[in-house]
Amino acid sequence: MKNIRIASISPGLLNIREHHYAHRTHFKIVDVRYGEIAWNDHDGNLLFADARRTV
């Protein structure tokens, strides 16, 4: 990734009174803005790149 900026960080907590969330702890949600990104899948030999154009 190029030209990375963190847009926001938000805390989160699931309802631990519900049985299927009882073993979970708190987590963070991080929003990231970027100018350019490249994804590379080695198993499928795929490469994808995306760039955000700014005016």
C-alpha positions in Angstrom: 0.0 0.0 0.0 1.1 3.5 -0.7 -0.1 6.8 0.7 -1.7 5.2 3.8 -3.8 7.2 6.3 -5.7 6.0 9.4 -9.2 7.5 9.1 -10.5 6.4 12.5 -10.2 3.9 15.3 -13.3 2.7 17.1 -13.5 0.3 20.1 -16.0 -2.5 20.1 -17.3 -5.1 22.6 -19.8 -7.9 21.9 -22.6 -8.8 24.3 -20.7 -11.3 26.4 -24.0 -12.4 28.1 -24.9 -14.3 24.9 -23.4 -17.8 25.0 -21.7 -17.7 21.6 -19.9 -14.4 22.4 -18.9 -15.3 26.0 -15.3 -16.2 25.1 -14.7 -13.0 23.0 -12.9 -10.0 24.2 -12.9 -6.3 23.1 -11.7 -5.4 19.6 -10.8 -2.3 17.6 -12.2 -1.3 14.2 -9.6 0.5 12.1 -10.6 2.5 9.0 -7.7 2.9 6.6 -7.6 5.2 3.5 -4.9 4.5 0.9 -3.9 5.9 -2.5 -2.7 2.6 -4.1 -2.9 -1.0 -3.2 -1.7 -4.3 -4.8 -3.1 -7.7 -4.0 -1.0 -10.8 -4.8 -2.4 -14.3 -4.6 0.5 -16.7 -4.9 -1.7 -19.9 -5.1 -3.7 -18.7 -8.1 -0.9 -16.6 -9.6 -3.1 -13.5 -9.6 -2.1 -9.9 -9.2 -4.6 -7.1 -8.8 -3.8 -3.4 -8.3 -6.1 -0.5 -7.6 -5.3 3.2 -7.3 -7.5 6.0 -6.1 -7.3 9.1 -8.4 -7.3 12.4 -6.7 -8.1 15.6 -8.6 
